[in-house]
Amino acid sequence: MIKIESATLEGAYKDAASTLDCSVTQLKIEVVQYPSSGFLGLFKKSAIIVAIKEADSESSAKEEKTTEAYKSEKLSDEKQKTQEAKKAKSQKQKKEEKKSNKAEVKKETIKEETHKHTILNDTIMPQSFVSTQDEEDEEDDDITSYLADYDDEFDNPDSEDLKSTAEIAKIVQEDINKLFSFICFDIDNIEVSVYDENTLLIEFKGEDAALLIGKEGYRYKALSYMIFNWINTKYQLQLRLEIAEFLKNQEESVSRYLSGVKESVDRDGRAQTKVLDGVLVQIALRELREIYPDKYVAIRSTRDGLKYIIINDYHSN
């Protein structure tokens, strides 16, 4: 497996093929970073890929197929696709009919019930648009599975003292470095330290550390979920994961954005954030609850499952 960096994806493919002494069609490629021309010459990004040569047996087997066998296979595939398309269309029609019936029933139910609304930022929103307090509590529990460092204080009567936590940090550091010694990315020795008596701080640094974050932070979320479940299950500790200052930058970005939200709260007594994704919603939730301990600060979900935060007086819920 090799890592290639070039100005364009095409150039990266060619360099990979040249390095592995094969054609591009024989490569199995994962795009780590797409190229970007930036803006006015700034923030320009090059293409980065990770490539590996596929087994020669697979390519030779493909070449041995006769023309007639290929045509037969192609016809069979087209026939199968046609059948699948018809089946999918039929299922879609059934779902639409079922959805339409549910919508009619729901409309009638709404007419019979007393209309209740929640007022947020001078905008009247149906109560069905946001989750209930119980649902919000359940959502908080779900998010803790990979964003534990933003939970409320961990209360465990059997918690280890600071000295024991420090000893655990050394064990975790040794184990996690063994685990990540097999990856192809160039990263420094992973540092594990005590963040507080119930939390370990794990830091990834190095030339390729930023590649572990992934597009829109998807690799960061996966690593955070995996590592948290390990140390929480084995040592009953929480996790604060920092990769190439990703968490620090996210916290700073959220703080800048929340300055406008605070102005709305100070002026109107209530506000709501924009839709926030992943780690951002927990960072914002923690900061807002610290600023407004006497207000109702909670996560809400849209019908599409997107999350945002409301700040309100308790009597207004």
Disulfide bonds with the S-S distance in Angstrom:
none
